Amino acid sequence: DATDDVPCNIKFVIEGEEETGSANIEKYLKKYKQKFSCDGVIWEFGYVDAKNRPIIGLGMKGLLFVELSVKESIQDAHSSLAVLIKNPAWRLIDAVKTLRDSSGHVLIKDWYKEVTPLSKQDLELIKNEPFDENVFKKEFGIQSFVNNMKGMDAKKALVAGATCNIAGFVSGYIGDGAKTVLPSDALVKIDFRLIPQMDPKKQVTRLKNHLKSKGFGDIKIKIFHGEAAARTNSSDPFVSQVKDAAEKSFGTSILNVSNAGTGPMYSFVDILKSPCISIGSTYMFSKIHSPNEFARVDLLKKTTKCMCLIMENFGKN
Amino acid sequence: DATDDVPCNIKFVIEGEEETGSANIEKYLKKYKQKFSCDGVIWEFGYVDAKNRPIIGLGMKGLLFVELSVKESIQDAHSSLAVLIKNPAWRLIDAVKTLRDSSGHVLIKDWYKEVTPLSKQDLELIKNEPFDENVFKKEFGIQSFVNNMKGMDAKKALVAGATCNIAGFVSGYIGDGAKTVLPSDALVKIDFRLIPQMDPKKQVTRLKNHLKSKGFGDIKIKIFHGEAAARTNSSDPFVSQVKDAAEKSFGTSILNVSNAGTGPMYSFVDILKSPCISIGSTYMFSKIHSPNEFARVDLLKKTTKCMCLIMENFGKN
């Protein structure tokens, strides 16, 4: 449907670095803070689920990606010398075992210090979010979740769970068959998903202090990314304007308190001091990043209409 | 110097599989047990140290090489899902952490059950073996040994220490930089050095029972090698005959209770019921398995003379 003139000012930010960690968006937004000042941010990150319901995202988790490494000797040794030369793989395992307990709870001092519990409002939204455990389990071929979580607990973890995940671990000989070698070094890549109020810089300091206090002060730490979590309050008027537009256009909508993943939402919320909401036309099973990735024309049309309605709603209020 | 006719019978075994684990030597010796029956075995595995002293080896450690692996899901996942999907790297770390304590002592039930302490005689030999800690540490660029061992403790470990060594560990993304991935599987290669009385087959059963009893019964175990340790008693008359020959030829000799490494010595000792001793012409720093590997002509000549003298001694007694 044709509309009249645009009922409010629109500014566009097109960023090409999201897949490589959005290293410059924060600097950029700070530099052009005045130019980008606004009352609300729409991020096209949003998606449409298997049942054609648009997911309105109110938040993203933060991320801290680090690499820990131990170098014990200047060369690999014959493993008969393991009676004398320390094995860096054992040492790294000892170190990472101190980071979390077997339920996944991070054991670093003050890791959760600033975290506040989910609000009643957020809990209500989480309860209303659809999540088909069986479809999910089948997709990954798994029998049960971490800590045997089920139902509301699993949904809460997706929205508000912090993690300490081993993304990679390597030491010694990893080819076929046997090689009796004592490796000279070992390396682990760990990503910590952060939740609101966790400051990546503070968490780095806490991680470093933790390793030192546990006797692992010699372990080399390399920091790759630190990004804070962001959440827009679901009672912000902007949220109901978007929700109304989505429902008019798609016939339905789902509010998601926070995506389980990470993106540079915090930079917008923190620097522009504006609510940030994600809604978009991406179909959940559109083979993202895979061969034959596709966009659905019907969803593009519905999202276009939704965007117009958001502007209309915004202009009215 | 020319000698008369050979004063005793000599049989030769030339084996070409030592570097790939000597998979067939046991079968072969069993099949031709009668043909190879003898009163003593000389193995050219022996070497000559940096100070031109021939090392007469009386033993070898055994070896058990295994691979443990965990497969959690049918595909790698985005690490945002670590809130729900179990990480096989954490699980494998939890499992291997139960195998030994931080001092290197193996925690598997009955692992050391049949092991007998070193005899007074062996302790005396170990005391007399030279071992330059500083040269060793400098070679590998290390500051201290496992458990801060020094002197006699370090020498005892080389001769009679059992180990549980991580030869390789791999899971997830191990390239440069960051990748927020939750691996679907994790794999560790472990070599256990075995000492006398440890039966590789029994130890495999103990390892399997251990994992089961600790709740890791689902972990896949692959066995690559199992070889028992062997030691010839230093008071065997054959030892003094070899020692006498070595000292006449080289001017000196060192008795080594057991090499820290593994070779198929047990097959000979167990099947032929003969003492087995290693002595040879290999120079310690002859770049074994490296480019420009070499043999020293002076040592070849001395070893030839030594072999003749061994035969002479043997013929006389």
Interface residues (C-beta under 8 A of the other chain):
Chain A: G21 K61 L63 F65 E72 S73 I74 Q75 A77 H78 S79 S80 L81 A82 V83 L84 I85 K86 N87 A89 W90 I93 D94 V96 K97 R100 S102 G104 F136 F140 G141 I142 F145 V146 M149 A154 A157 L158 G161 T163 N165 I166 A167 G168 F169 V170 S171 G172 Y173 I174 G175 G177 A178 K179 T180 V181 L182 P183 A186 L187 K189 D191 R193 F224 H225 N259 A260 G261 T262
Chain B: G21 K61 L63 F65 E72 S73 I74 Q75 A77 H78 S79 S80 L81 A82 V83 L84 I85 K86 N87 A89 W90 I93 D94 V96 K97 R100 S102 G104 F136 F140 G141 I142 F145 V146 M149 A154 A157 L158 G161 T163 N165 I166 A167 G168 F169 V170 S171 G172 Y173 I174 G175 G177 A178 K179 T180 V181 L182 P183 A186 L187 K189 D191 R193 F224 H225 N259 A260 G261 T262
